[in-house]
Amino acid sequence: MEAILSHASVSITELKRNPSAVIEAADGESVAILVHKKPNAYLVPAETYQRLM
């Protein structure tokens, strides 16, 4: 099983259903997006992404 490098995670289905709620619940933290219980992507706040760039 792959490590999830985030305190929060949601399924891709949940993200599709209500993306605004996922972003709001993240409270400025990253969220792992899971597909078949494995991390497929990470949703990061815009400020964090900008710092990385």
Secondary structure, 3 states (H helix, E strand, C coil): CCCCCCCEEEEHHHHHHCHHHHHHHHCCCCEEEEECCEEEEEECCHHHHHHHC
